[in-house]
Amino acid sequence: MHFNQAPEIPENPLPIVVIGAGGIVRDAHLPAYALAQFPVVGLYDLMPEKAKSLAQSVGMPQCAFDSLDQLVQKAKDVGAVFDVAVPADQILGILKQLPDGSAVLLQKPMGETLQEAEQIRQLCRQKSLVAAVNFQLRHAPYILAAMDVMERGLIGETFDVEFNICVHTPWELWEFLKTKPRLEILYHSIHYLDTVRAFWGEPKRVFASTIKHPNHAQLAPTRSTIVLDYGAYRQARIMTNHGHDYGPDHQQSYLKIEGTEGAIKIQIGTSFDYPKGRPSKFKYYTRKEAEMGWQEVPLIGDWFPHAFIGPMASLQFHLQNSNSAFPNGVEDAYQTMKLVERLYESNELGAVPLEKHSRR
């Protein structure tokens, strides 16, 4: 059976100018835009040589700009969309320099705290920016396929979602994370939180514990256990351990969705041996085809780079028709940031200690 795995692409996509020339732009943004045939006409970085080197490596040397002002002028001349792919603490400063009314795709997270997210949201409103946030996992081929399976009713009413990640993540690849007070939930599990929200909306209650790893003691917490309570029978769990450095045999990275009539199991291949990764896999079981057992669906693409097409496509469709669905809009992304903040609050509130009984 065929399931949807790709976002709809605008027929006449607008050109794109990119602010930032880091690894995520090299490995995901530019390859995704090439796959979707989105024209990239400008590239700028605070380190101009970095932008020039990247532009040269992808055969677009004419796209590198020495200053943000030059890039902004290029965007004005051609009516381009801004792709702001910078660390979260730089987003506000960049937005202040963009023309009012611009169309902007912001890198996730939407700031480093809920207060920063609120400032970004308010600035977007004040400047009349048509802004989206690059929460891209909900656009990955296997997530789109899972949504299709669910919408067709093949697994009935869903009641259980579980993300379980037990891998070795090379945090040293992201130099800027060394000094961040928040790490795992804000920069990693936020993808899973946003995806659960795409499935079910807002939870009723949340519980979280995020803690350091002894082998990553210089970093903020890199292990988390998260529970999202939706009431009645629905619950989502996110369990992450990024320090399992004992060989690949018992590493795992999966999403499991259970429903009253079946289930979905997805291997998230990107997490293994990052950034090399393994192929992702998608299997589902439905009582409607019980004789088939668990069926594997061949995947067309993966999280990197294919999922990065979705947020830009969604933004451009919204520019063409303001009534179209806008799942990555700043207003929705703010709700994901609000959820992140509540989880850190839950972590700070702490566990309930066992009552101490005196010995008799």
KEKE-3310 file (N, C-alpha, C; in steps of 0.2 Angstrom, whole numbers, plus 5000, padded with zeros to 4 digits):
npx = (5004:5002:5009:5008:5023:5029:5030:5018:5023:5026:5020:5027:5040:5046:5062:5076:5085:5099:5104:5117:5130:5133:5135:5122:5116:5124:5122:5109:5099:5102:5104:5091:5083:5088:5083:5070:5069:5069:5074:5090:5097:5105:5118:5124:5135:5141:5154:5162:5170:5167:5154:5157:5165:5156:5147:5155:5158:5146:5143:5139:5145:5142:5132:5137:5138:5145:5140:5126:5118:5119:5114:5101:5097:5097:5087:5076:5076:5073:5062:5063:5063:5068:5079:5083:5096:5103:5111:5100:5101:5104:5094:5084:5092:5095:5082:5078:5085:5079:5068:5052:5038:5043:5045:5050:5059:5063:5077:5076:5079:5065:5071:5080:5073:5056:5053:5062:5056:5043:5047:5052:5041:5033:5040:5039:5026:5025:5033:5026:5030:5030:5031:5039:5044:5058:5054:5056:5055:5042:5039:5046:5049:5044:5036:5026:5021:5016:5006:4998:4994:4987:4977:4970:4964:4969:4975:4967:4960:4973:4983:4995:5011:5028:5044:5061:5077:5093:5108:5125:5129:5138:5142:5152:5152:5145:5150:5145:5136:5142:5142:5129:5115:5104:5101:5097:5083:5079:5086:5086:5076:5065:5061:5054:5044:5037:5033:5024:5014:5010:5003:4993:4990:4989:4995:4988:4994:5011:5027:5044:5061:5077:5094:5112:5125:5138:5150:5149:5151:5154:5144:5127:5112:5110:5102:5085:5069:5053:5036:5020:5004:4989:4976:4962:4965:4977:4994:5010:5028:5044:5060:5077:5094:5109:5122:5126:5139:5144:5147:5137:5127:5117:5111:5098:5085:5070:5052:5037:5020:5004:4988:4970:4968:4980:4997:5012:5029:5044:5061:5072:5084:5094:5099:5109:5127:5130:5136:5134:5124:5110:5100:5083:5068:5052:5038:5022:5007:4991:4975:4965:4972:4977:4982:4993:5003:5016:5020:5032:5036:5043:5054:5055:5067:5073:5075:5085:5091:5077:5066:5068:5062:5049:5045:5049:5041:5028:5028:5029:5018:5009:5011:5007:4993:4985:4975:4979:4985:4996:5007:5020:5020:5024:5016:5011:5023:5027:5019:5025:5037:5032:5028:5041:5046:5037:5041:5054:5051:5044:5055:5063:5054:5055:5057:5045:5050:5054:5045:5054:5057:5059:5071:5066)
npy = (4994:5011:5025:5042:5052:5063:5081:5093:5103:5120:5127:5137:5141:5154:5163:5160:5167:5163:5165:5161:5149:5136:5119:5113:5120:5116:5102:5099:5110:5116:5104:5099:5110:5109:5097:5099:5109:5122:5138:5145:5160:5168:5169:5171:5174:5177:5176:5179:5172:5159:5158:5160:5149:5138:5142:5140:5127:5121:5124:5137:5150:5164:5167:5170:5183:5197:5205:5208:5218:5218:5206:5208:5218:5211:5201:5210:5214:5203:5198:5188:5174:5174:5163:5159:5153:5152:5151:5150:5161:5171:5175:5185:5197:5196:5197:5210:5217:5214:5218:5225:5216:5205:5188:5174:5160:5153:5146:5132:5130:5141:5153:5152:5152:5153:5166:5172:5167:5173:5186:5185:5181:5193:5203:5198:5200:5214:5219:5214:5201:5187:5173:5157:5142:5131:5117:5102:5088:5083:5084:5074:5060:5047:5051:5058:5047:5040:5048:5047:5034:5034:5043:5036:5027:5014:5009:5012:5021:5030:5028:5028:5034:5032:5038:5032:5034:5028:5031:5035:5052:5064:5077:5086:5091:5102:5116:5128:5123:5120:5129:5131:5132:5124:5109:5095:5093:5106:5107:5094:5084:5092:5091:5079:5082:5092:5084:5075:5084:5088:5076:5075:5087:5098:5093:5088:5087:5087:5079:5078:5073:5078:5075:5075:5067:5056:5055:5066:5077:5091:5097:5103:5094:5079:5068:5062:5060:5060:5063:5065:5068:5065:5063:5052:5038:5041:5043:5050:5046:5051:5045:5048:5044:5050:5045:5032:5023:5010:5002:4996:4986:4987:4999:5010:5018:5024:5026:5022:5019:5016:5009:5006:4997:4993:4995:5006:5005:5014:5015:5027:5032:5042:5045:5036:5033:5047:5060:5051:5040:5028:5018:5023:5014:5008:5001:4993:4987:4981:4976:4975:4969:4957:4945:4948:4951:4961:4974:4980:4996:5003:5017:5033:5043:5053:5059:5068:5074:5077:5080:5094:5100:5102:5113:5125:5123:5124:5137:5144:5140:5146:5160:5161:5158:5163:5157:5143:5128:5130:5124:5126:5139:5154:5156:5143:5137:5143:5137:5125:5129:5133:5121:5115:5124:5121:5108:5110:5117:5107:5098:5106:5107:5094:5077:5068:5065:5049:5045:5046:5034:5031:5020:5006)
npz = (5000:4996:5004:5009:5008:5006:5006:4999:4985:4981:4965:4959:4966:4977:4977:4988:5002:5012:5029:5037:5037:5042:5047:5047:5037:5026:5026:5026:5024:5011:5002:5003:4998:4985:4981:4981:4971:4975:4972:4977:4980:4988:5000:5017:5030:5047:5046:5032:5024:5026:5021:5008:5005:5007:4997:4986:4986:4983:4970:4968:4968:4965:4974:4987:4999:5006:5016:5028:5024:5010:5007:5011:5002:4990:4992:4993:4980:4972:4978:4989:5001:5017:5025:5040:5048:5061:5077:5092:5101:5093:5085:5087:5085:5072:5066:5069:5059:5047:5033:5036:5035:5029:5023:5033:5038:5052:5061:5072:5090:5095:5101:5117:5129:5135:5137:5128:5116:5117:5115:5102:5095:5097:5091:5078:5075:5077:5066:5056:5050:5040:5047:5051:5060:5059:5063:5059:5060:5060:5047:5041:5030:5035:5046:5039:5033:5043:5048:5038:5038:5050:5048:5038:5046:5049:5060:5070:5084:5091:5105:5112:5112:5109:5110:5110:5113:5113:5111:5105:5105:5097:5104:5103:5091:5090:5094:5100:5110:5121:5132:5135:5146:5145:5136:5131:5131:5125:5113:5107:5111:5108:5095:5095:5104:5097:5087:5093:5097:5084:5081:5092:5098:5112:5128:5144:5156:5161:5164:5169:5169:5168:5165:5169:5161:5166:5158:5151:5158:5158:5151:5149:5155:5146:5146:5146:5153:5149:5151:5143:5147:5141:5146:5150:5140:5133:5131:5130:5129:5130:5130:5132:5130:5127:5129:5127:5124:5120:5109:5095:5097:5106:5105:5102:5092:5091:5086:5092:5089:5095:5092:5093:5084:5078:5075:5074:5070:5069:5064:5068:5059:5058:5071:5074:5075:5072:5061:5051:5051:5050:5038:5039:5045:5042:5049:5050:5058:5055:5061:5051:5041:5046:5042:5035:5044:5052:5041:5030:5024:5011:5012:5005:5005:5020:5037:5036:5021:5018:5026:5028:5018:5020:5030:5023:5011:5017:5022:5010:5003:5012:5010:4997:4999:5012:5019:5019:5027:5040:5048:5054:5058:5067:5078:5081:5084:5095:5105:5105:5111:5123:5129:5130:5140:5151:5154:5158:5170:5177:5179:5188:5199:5205:5211:5221:5237:5245:5260:5275:5287:5304:5312:5321)
capx = (5000:5006:5007:5011:5029:5032:5025:5016:5028:5023:5022:5032:5043:5050:5069:5078:5092:5100:5108:5121:5133:5135:5134:5115:5114:5127:5120:5101:5095:5104:5102:5083:5081:5090:5079:5063:5070:5069:5080:5094:5100:5110:5121:5128:5137:5145:5161:5160:5174:5163:5149:5160:5168:5151:5144:5159:5157:5139:5143:5135:5150:5139:5127:5139:5138:5150:5137:5119:5114:5119:5109:5094:5095:5096:5081:5071:5076:5070:5056:5065:5061:5074:5080:5088:5099:5108:5109:5094:5102:5106:5088:5081:5096:5094:5075:5078:5088:5076:5063:5046:5034:5047:5044:5056:5060:5068:5080:5073:5073:5063:5074:5082:5068:5050:5054:5064:5051:5038:5050:5052:5034:5031:5044:5036:5020:5027:5036:5022:5034:5026:5037:5039:5050:5060:5053:5056:5054:5035:5038:5050:5045:5041:5031:5021:5018:5013:5000:4993:4991:4982:4971:4966:4960:4972:4977:4961:4961:4979:4983:5001:5017:5034:5051:5066:5083:5098:5114:5130:5128:5145:5140:5157:5151:5141:5154:5141:5132:5147:5141:5122:5112:5099:5103:5094:5076:5078:5090:5085:5069:5060:5058:5049:5038:5033:5029:5018:5009:5007:4998:4988:4989:4992:4994:4984:4999:5018:5032:5050:5067:5083:5100:5118:5129:5145:5155:5148:5149:5155:5138:5121:5109:5110:5097:5079:5063:5047:5029:5015:4998:4983:4970:4959:4970:4982:5000:5017:5034:5051:5066:5083:5101:5114:5129:5127:5145:5147:5146:5130:5123:5111:5109:5091:5082:5063:5046:5032:5013:5000:4981:4966:4967:4986:5003:5017:5036:5049:5068:5075:5091:5098:5102:5115:5133:5129:5131:5133:5117:5108:5093:5077:5064:5045:5033:5015:5002:4984:4970:4962:4976:4981:4985:4999:5007:5019:5022:5037:5035:5050:5055:5058:5070:5074:5075:5090:5088:5071:5061:5069:5058:5042:5044:5049:5036:5023:5029:5028:5011:5005:5012:5002:4986:4985:4971:4982:4988:5003:5009:5026:5020:5027:5011:5011:5029:5027:5016:5030:5042:5029:5029:5048:5047:5034:5045:5060:5048:5043:5061:5065:5050:5059:5053:5043:5055:5051:5045:5059:5055:5065:5071:5063)
capy = (5000:5017:5030:5049:5053:5070:5087:5096:5108:5125:5126:5143:5143:5160:5162:5160:5169:5160:5168:5156:5144:5131:5112:5111:5123:5112:5095:5099:5115:5117:5098:5099:5115:5107:5091:5102:5114:5129:5142:5149:5166:5172:5165:5176:5172:5182:5175:5179:5167:5153:5158:5159:5142:5134:5143:5137:5119:5118:5127:5144:5155:5170:5168:5172:5190:5200:5209:5206:5223:5216:5200:5210:5221:5205:5199:5215:5215:5197:5195:5181:5172:5173:5157:5162:5147:5154:5148:5153:5167:5176:5176:5192:5202:5196:5199:5217:5220:5212:5223:5224:5212:5199:5181:5172:5154:5153:5139:5130:5132:5148:5156:5148:5151:5155:5173:5174:5165:5178:5192:5184:5182:5200:5206:5196:5204:5221:5220:5210:5196:5180:5169:5150:5140:5125:5111:5098:5081:5082:5083:5068:5055:5042:5054:5059:5041:5038:5052:5044:5027:5035:5046:5031:5023:5008:5007:5013:5026:5030:5030:5027:5036:5031:5039:5029:5035:5026:5031:5040:5058:5067:5084:5091:5094:5108:5120:5133:5120:5119:5134:5132:5129:5119:5106:5089:5095:5112:5106:5088:5081:5097:5088:5074:5086:5095:5079:5073:5090:5087:5070:5075:5094:5100:5088:5090:5087:5085:5077:5078:5073:5079:5075:5075:5060:5057:5056:5073:5082:5098:5099:5103:5087:5075:5062:5065:5056:5065:5060:5069:5065:5068:5061:5045:5032:5043:5045:5050:5045:5052:5043:5049:5043:5051:5043:5025:5023:5004:4998:4997:4981:4988:5006:5010:5024:5022:5029:5017:5022:5010:5011:5001:4992:4991:4999:5008:5005:5017:5016:5033:5030:5048:5045:5031:5035:5053:5061:5046:5037:5021:5019:5023:5009:5010:4995:4994:4981:4982:4970:4974:4965:4953:4939:4950:4953:4967:4975:4986:5001:5006:5024:5038:5049:5052:5065:5073:5081:5077:5084:5101:5103:5103:5119:5130:5122:5126:5144:5147:5140:5151:5166:5161:5158:5164:5152:5137:5126:5134:5120:5128:5146:5156:5155:5136:5135:5146:5132:5120:5132:5133:5115:5114:5127:5118:5102:5112:5118:5100:5095:5109:5105:5089:5071:5067:5060:5044:5047:5043:5031:5030:5013:5004)
capz = (5000:4996:5009:5007:5011:5003:5006:4992:4983:4977:4958:4957:4972:4978:4978:4995:5004:5018:5033:5041:5033:5046:5045:5046:5030:5021:5026:5026:5020:5004:4999:5003:4993:4978:4979:4979:4966:4977:4970:4982:4977:4992:5006:5021:5037:5050:5044:5025:5020:5027:5016:5001:5004:5006:4991:4980:4986:4980:4964:4968:4970:4964:4979:4993:5000:5011:5022:5028:5020:5003:5006:5011:4996:4985:4994:4991:4972:4969:4982:4992:5007:5022:5029:5046:5051:5066:5084:5094:5104:5087:5080:5088:5082:5064:5064:5069:5053:5041:5032:5039:5030:5026:5024:5036:5041:5058:5064:5079:5094:5094:5107:5122:5134:5133:5137:5121:5111:5117:5112:5095:5093:5097:5085:5071:5075:5076:5060:5051:5047:5039:5050:5053:5063:5056:5066:5053:5060:5058:5039:5038:5026:5039:5050:5035:5031:5049:5048:5032:5041:5056:5045:5035:5051:5049:5067:5075:5088:5094:5113:5115:5108:5113:5107:5114:5110:5117:5106:5107:5101:5097:5106:5102:5084:5090:5098:5104:5115:5127:5137:5136:5152:5143:5130:5128:5129:5121:5106:5104:5111:5106:5089:5097:5107:5092:5083:5097:5096:5077:5082:5097:5101:5118:5133:5150:5161:5159:5169:5166:5173:5163:5170:5166:5160:5169:5153:5148:5164:5156:5147:5153:5155:5140:5146:5148:5153:5148:5150:5141:5149:5138:5149:5147:5138:5129:5134:5126:5132:5127:5134:5128:5133:5122:5131:5126:5120:5121:5103:5092:5098:5110:5104:5098:5091:5087:5087:5091:5090:5096:5092:5095:5078:5076:5078:5069:5073:5065:5066:5066:5058:5059:5077:5075:5072:5069:5056:5046:5052:5046:5035:5043:5043:5044:5048:5053:5058:5056:5061:5045:5036:5051:5039:5032:5049:5051:5034:5030:5019:5008:5013:5000:5009:5027:5041:5033:5021:5015:5031:5028:5012:5022:5033:5018:5007:5020:5022:5004:5002:5016:5006:4991:5001:5019:5022:5019:5033:5042:5054:5057:5059:5074:5083:5083:5086:5102:5109:5107:5116:5130:5131:5133:5147:5156:5156:5163:5176:5180:5181:5193:5205:5208:5213:5228:5241:5249:5267:5279:5293:5309:5313:5328)
cpx = (5004:5004:5011:5017:5032:5027:5024:5021:5025:5025:5027:5035:5047:5057:5070:5084:5093:5105:5111:5123:5136:5134:5127:5113:5117:5124:5113:5098:5096:5102:5094:5081:5082:5085:5072:5063:5068:5075:5083:5098:5105:5112:5125:5129:5141:5152:5161:5164:5171:5158:5152:5163:5162:5147:5148:5158:5151:5138:5139:5139:5147:5134:5130:5140:5142:5146:5129:5115:5114:5114:5102:5092:5094:5089:5075:5071:5072:5064:5058:5063:5068:5074:5085:5090:5105:5106:5104:5095:5104:5099:5085:5085:5096:5087:5075:5081:5085:5070:5056:5042:5037:5044:5050:5054:5065:5071:5077:5080:5071:5065:5076:5078:5061:5049:5056:5059:5045:5041:5051:5045:5031:5034:5041:5030:5021:5029:5032:5026:5029:5032:5035:5045:5052:5060:5051:5054:5046:5034:5043:5046:5041:5036:5025:5017:5014:5006:4995:4990:4986:4976:4967:4962:4963:4974:4972:4963:4968:4979:4990:5007:5023:5040:5056:5072:5089:5104:5120:5130:5135:5143:5145:5157:5148:5145:5150:5137:5136:5145:5133:5119:5107:5101:5098:5087:5075:5081:5089:5078:5063:5057:5053:5043:5034:5030:5023:5012:5006:5002:4992:4986:4992:4990:4991:4989:5006:5022:5038:5056:5073:5089:5106:5120:5136:5150:5154:5147:5150:5149:5132:5118:5108:5105:5091:5074:5057:5041:5024:5008:4992:4976:4967:4964:4976:4988:5006:5023:5040:5056:5072:5089:5106:5121:5130:5133:5148:5146:5138:5125:5116:5109:5102:5089:5075:5057:5041:5025:5008:4993:4977:4966:4974:4992:5008:5024:5041:5056:5070:5082:5096:5102:5109:5121:5133:5135:5130:5126:5116:5102:5088:5072:5057:5041:5027:5011:4995:4979:4966:4965:4980:4984:4992:5005:5010:5022:5027:5036:5041:5049:5058:5061:5071:5073:5079:5091:5081:5066:5062:5065:5052:5041:5044:5043:5029:5022:5027:5021:5007:5006:5008:4995:4986:4980:4973:4984:4995:5006:5015:5026:5022:5022:5010:5017:5030:5024:5021:5035:5039:5029:5036:5049:5043:5038:5051:5057:5047:5050:5064:5061:5052:5054:5050:5047:5051:5051:5051:5056:5060:5065:5069:5068)
cpy = (5006:5022:5037:5050:5059:5075:5090:5102:5113:5125:5131:5145:5150:5158:5163:5163:5166:5164:5163:5151:5138:5124:5110:5114:5118:5105:5094:5104:5115:5110:5098:5104:5112:5101:5094:5107:5121:5133:5146:5154:5170:5168:5170:5172:5177:5182:5174:5174:5160:5152:5157:5152:5138:5135:5140:5130:5117:5121:5133:5149:5162:5172:5170:5180:5192:5203:5207:5212:5221:5211:5203:5214:5216:5203:5203:5215:5209:5194:5188:5180:5171:5166:5158:5155:5148:5151:5153:5160:5173:5178:5183:5197:5202:5199:5206:5220:5218:5217:5221:5220:5206:5192:5177:5164:5154:5146:5138:5130:5139:5152:5151:5147:5154:5162:5175:5172:5170:5184:5191:5184:5189:5204:5204:5199:5211:5223:5217:5205:5190:5175:5162:5148:5133:5119:5106:5091:5079:5081:5078:5063:5050:5045:5056:5053:5038:5042:5049:5038:5029:5038:5041:5026:5016:5005:5009:5020:5026:5032:5030:5029:5035:5033:5036:5030:5033:5025:5035:5046:5062:5075:5089:5094:5100:5112:5125:5130:5119:5123:5135:5129:5124:5116:5100:5091:5100:5110:5099:5085:5086:5095:5083:5077:5089:5090:5076:5078:5089:5081:5072:5082:5094:5095:5092:5092:5085:5083:5076:5077:5073:5079:5074:5068:5061:5058:5063:5078:5089:5101:5099:5096:5085:5069:5065:5059:5060:5061:5065:5066:5069:5066:5054:5040:5035:5046:5045:5050:5047:5050:5044:5048:5044:5049:5036:5023:5016:4999:4999:4992:4982:4996:5005:5017:5023:5026:5023:5021:5016:5013:5005:4995:4990:4996:5001:5008:5008:5017:5022:5033:5036:5048:5041:5034:5042:5056:5056:5042:5030:5023:5019:5017:5010:5003:4997:4987:4984:4976:4969:4970:4960:4947:4941:4951:4960:4968:4981:4990:5004:5014:5028:5044:5048:5059:5071:5070:5082:5081:5091:5104:5106:5110:5125:5129:5125:5134:5147:5146:5145:5158:5167:5161:5158:5160:5145:5135:5129:5130:5123:5136:5148:5155:5148:5134:5138:5141:5126:5122:5132:5127:5113:5118:5124:5111:5104:5114:5112:5097:5099:5108:5099:5083:5072:5062:5055:5046:5043:5040:5029:5022:5011:4999)
cpz = (5000:5001:5008:5011:5010:5004:4999:4991:4979:4970:4956:4963:4972:4979:4986:4996:5011:5022:5038:5036:5037:5043:5043:5039:5025:5020:5025:5022:5013:5000:4998:4998:4986:4976:4977:4974:4968:4976:4976:4979:4981:4998:5010:5027:5040:5048:5036:5021:5021:5022:5009:5000:5003:4999:4985:4980:4983:4973:4963:4970:4970:4970:4986:4994:5006:5017:5022:5024:5013:5002:5006:5005:4990:4986:4992:4983:4969:4973:4986:4999:5011:5025:5034:5049:5055:5073:5087:5097:5099:5083:5081:5085:5075:5062:5064:5063:5047:5040:5034:5033:5027:5027:5027:5039:5046:5060:5071:5084:5093:5100:5111:5128:5131:5133:5130:5116:5111:5114:5104:5092:5092:5092:5079:5070:5073:5069:5054:5047:5046:5041:5052:5056:5060:5060:5061:5053:5058:5050:5036:5035:5030:5044:5046:5033:5037:5050:5043:5035:5046:5053:5041:5040:5052:5056:5072:5078:5092:5101:5116:5110:5112:5108:5112:5110:5114:5112:5109:5102:5102:5098:5104:5095:5084:5096:5103:5110:5122:5133:5138:5142:5151:5136:5128:5126:5124:5114:5103:5104:5109:5099:5090:5100:5102:5088:5086:5096:5089:5077:5086:5100:5108:5124:5139:5155:5158:5165:5166:5171:5167:5167:5166:5165:5163:5164:5149:5153:5163:5153:5151:5152:5147:5140:5149:5148:5154:5147:5148:5142:5145:5141:5146:5146:5135:5133:5129:5130:5128:5132:5130:5133:5127:5123:5130:5121:5121:5115:5101:5094:5101:5110:5100:5097:5087:5090:5086:5093:5090:5095:5093:5090:5075:5078:5072:5073:5067:5068:5064:5065:5059:5065:5078:5071:5068:5067:5051:5046:5049:5043:5040:5041:5046:5043:5052:5053:5059:5056:5055:5040:5041:5048:5036:5038:5049:5044:5034:5024:5017:5009:5007:5003:5016:5031:5038:5026:5020:5020:5030:5022:5015:5025:5028:5013:5010:5021:5015:5001:5006:5013:5000:4993:5009:5022:5022:5025:5034:5048:5057:5058:5066:5079:5086:5086:5093:5107:5110:5112:5123:5133:5134:5140:5152:5159:5160:5170:5180:5183:5188:5200:5208:5209:5220:5232:5245:5257:5271:5286:5298:5310:5320:5331)
residu = (MET:HIS:PHE:ASN:GLN:ALA:PRO:GLU:ILE:PRO:GLU:ASN:PRO:LEU:PRO:ILE:VAL:VAL:ILE:GLY:ALA:GLY:GLY:ILE:VAL:ARG:ASP:ALA:HIS:LEU:PRO:ALA:TYR:ALA:LEU:ALA:GLN:PHE:PRO:VAL:VAL:GLY:LEU:TYR:ASP:LEU:MET:PRO:GLU:LYS:ALA:LYS:SER:LEU:ALA:GLN:SER:VAL:GLY:MET:PRO:GLN:CYS:ALA:PHE:ASP:SER:LEU:ASP:GLN:LEU:VAL:GLN:LYS:ALA:LYS:ASP:VAL:GLY:ALA:VAL:PHE:ASP:VAL:ALA:VAL:PRO:ALA:ASP:GLN:ILE:LEU:GLY:ILE:LEU:LYS:GLN:LEU:PRO:ASP:GLY:SER:ALA:VAL:LEU:LEU:GLN:LYS:PRO:MET:GLY:GLU:THR:LEU:GLN:GLU:ALA:GLU:GLN:ILE:ARG:GLN:LEU:CYS:ARG:GLN:LYS:SER:LEU:VAL:ALA:ALA:VAL:ASN:PHE:GLN:LEU:ARG:HIS:ALA:PRO:TYR:ILE:LEU:ALA:ALA:MET:ASP:VAL:MET:GLU:ARG:GLY:LEU:ILE:GLY:GLU:THR:PHE:ASP:VAL:GLU:PHE:ASN:ILE:CYS:VAL:HIS:THR:PRO:TRP:GLU:LEU:TRP:GLU:PHE:LEU:LYS:THR:LYS:PRO:ARG:LEU:GLU:ILE:LEU:TYR:HIS:SER:ILE:HIS:TYR:LEU:ASP:THR:VAL:ARG:ALA:PHE:TRP:GLY:GLU:PRO:LYS:ARG:VAL:PHE:ALA:SER:THR:ILE:LYS:HIS:PRO:ASN:HIS:ALA:GLN:LEU:ALA:PRO:THR:ARG:SER:THR:ILE:VAL:LEU:ASP:TYR:GLY:ALA:TYR:ARG:GLN:ALA:ARG:ILE:MET:THR:ASN:HIS:GLY:HIS:ASP:TYR:GLY:PRO:ASP:HIS:GLN:GLN:SER:TYR:LEU:LYS:ILE:GLU:GLY:THR:GLU:GLY:ALA:ILE:LYS:ILE:GLN:ILE:GLY:THR:SER:PHE:ASP:TYR:PRO:LYS:GLY:ARG:PRO:SER:LYS:PHE:LYS:TYR:TYR:THR:ARG:LYS:GLU:ALA:GLU:MET:GLY:TRP:GLN:GLU:VAL:PRO:LEU:ILE:GLY:ASP:TRP:PHE:PRO:HIS:ALA:PHE:ILE:GLY:PRO:MET:ALA:SER:LEU:GLN:PHE:HIS:LEU:GLN:ASN:SER:ASN:SER:ALA:PHE:PRO:ASN:GLY:VAL:GLU:ASP:ALA:TYR:GLN:THR:MET:LYS:LEU:VAL:GLU:ARG:LEU:TYR:GLU:SER:ASN:GLU:LEU:GLY:ALA:VAL:PRO:LEU:GLU:LYS:HIS:SER:ARG:ARG)
# end
